[in-house]
């Protein structure tokens, strides 16, 4: 009886102290809540700011210390169930690289998305060049915005909540590039600032 009890206690202790692959994966996703739905590679380029009223756009930011090639990476909105809408991904063309501390703006809800950098960006301020995407972001019902790897796996998912930002504001990381998302001043291709 003593041997059986000791064996059971030993087995229970071993099971409790040895992480399973599922435990390791959940610990990793807990540490990076914004990438909780990610099943693809993680890079230092992150979704940094979203505007879903008036001119819809998504800003990416390289928070790392080296350039990142985002050729064939993309952005998209979500299906009704929150999954990425892979049939409508705005892909970055070959040779697209983001330097450390650099921003990339993607103007969305554009019928004439085209490929490559565009010279027609925001009507009031912002960068001189941007990319265009055909997907839109719903401010009234909220929506997920996904950063998609070339393999169609999700690198990052950011939820733009229903009525997340008022007119004249955006939904951005504070502090810039690393923080959680909150209402933000409009700062396309510039550091995020609270309202």
QUIVEN-V466392 format. One record per residue. NEAR is the number of other ideal C-beta (glycine too) atoms within 12 Angstrom. Layout:
near->NEAR
near->NEAR
//
This chain:
near->7
near->8
near->9
near->10
near->11
near->12
near->13
near->14
near->14
near->14
near->14
near->13
near->12
near->13
near->13
near->12
near->11
near->12
near->14
near->13
near->10
near->10
near->15
near->13
near->17
near->15
near->13
near->18
near->21
near->13
near->14
near->21
near->18
near->30
near->27
near->21
near->26
near->29
near->23
near->22
near->21
near->25
near->29
near->27
near->39
near->41
near->46
near->46
near->45
near->49
near->41
near->38
near->25
near->22
near->31
near->35
near->46
near->47
near->45
near->45
near->38
near->29
near->30
near->20
near->10
near->16
near->19
near->30
near->21
near->35
near->20
near->19
near->38
near->44
near->49
near->38
near->42
near->31
near->16
near->12
near->10
near->21
near->20
near->34
near->30
near->22
near->16
near->23
near->32
near->45
near->30
near->33
near->22
near->14
near->14
near->29
near->21
near->33
near->21
near->17
near->22
near->27
near->36
near->40
near->41
near->50
near->39
near->39
near->27
near->25
near->12
near->12
near->28
near->19
near->20
near->18
near->21
near->27
near->14
near->20
near->27
near->30
near->12
near->11
near->17
near->27
near->25
near->14
near->22
near->34
near->38
near->33
near->37
near->27
near->36
near->33
near->43
near->26
near->27
near->14
near->19
near->23
near->36
near->37
near->48
near->42
near->47
near->40
near->32
near->22
near->15
near->23
near->24
near->35
near->35
near->42
near->35
near->43
near->28
near->38
near->22
near->15
near->18
near->31
near->31
near->18
near->16
near->16
near->26
near->44
near->41
near->43
near->32
near->23
near->18
near->28
near->31
near->20
near->22
near->22
near->32
near->23
near->28
near->33
near->24
near->33
near->33
near->38
near->33
near->25
near->24
near->37
near->21
near->21
near->18
//
